[in-house]
Amino acid sequence: MAQAEILFPHEVFDTRIAVAYGNYHVECADNLAFMRTLKSAAFQLIVTSPPYNIGKEYEKRRRLEDYAQEQGRVISECVRLLTPTGSLCWQVGNHISTSGEVVPLDLVLYPIFKELGLTLRNRIIWHFEHGLHCSKRFSGRYETILWFTKSDEYLFNLDPIRVPAKYPGKKYFKGPRAGEFSCNPLGKNPGDVWVIPNVKANHVEKTDHPCQFPVELVERLVLSMANPGDWVLDPYMGVGSAIIAAIKNSRDGYGCDIEPKYVQIAEGRLVDLCEGRLRTRPMDRPIYDPSLKNGGQR
């Protein structure tokens, strides 16, 4: 507790936290004002999904140039807050112009990250099977996560996020290792295309937020890019999914959002998590397949 109070000039911890989880602090605040009060190099992982400049209820549509400049100011502050071994994960989709043109936001924002000295480690494709059905173009079914690091000496833990191997019993059939398993017994690297359901009406995590982050998407980032006890920040917190992913896995979460109703929902979800009531989709649950018994669910 004392260490955290040195790092941050706030009363940072909610007093209702269960001992088994990490600590958290969330605020209703402008993210730049919020982040400027925080100590440099304090966060091991910053993960967020900013507005896409498409006129959702929590944003105002503006010129794309103005949007990019605003994003640049927030990203610059995030870089200041990262530890030398830290990671910055920026999850975005597409901006759709008033004429219907698709503008990939990861391409718009990439030069900003590079100008700030960050190194891209992966462009992760998040694929989901449900969403808006388009009539004049193919329906969008993926978004991207840009994973940047501050230096070449960065934290990455693969073992906690391995997935089942396609051929778990496969062995070498010749050579000096003949008869030995040719795959990692803990599973395989999940790769850079992640198939994870998005949060729609029948999703167990659904709230009133129209563009909600699934917790399991963030959990994969938290487990691989931060150690237990590390600080995780989300400067566009929404209803708190990134903070939930952090404290659920014994990391400490810090976040803000400018919309009071979303912050209130986030606070309620965090209390439910710490008191054992919050339901989230398990990371190891298979994707629902209607051709299989019970949809292939366990």
Helices and strands as residue ranges (DSSP letters): H 2-7, E 24-28, H 31-35, E 43-48, H 64-81, E 82-92, E 94-96, E 102-104, H 105-115, E 119-127, E 142-149, G 159-161, E 193-195, H 215-225, E 231-234, H 241-248, E 252-257, H 260-274, G 293-296
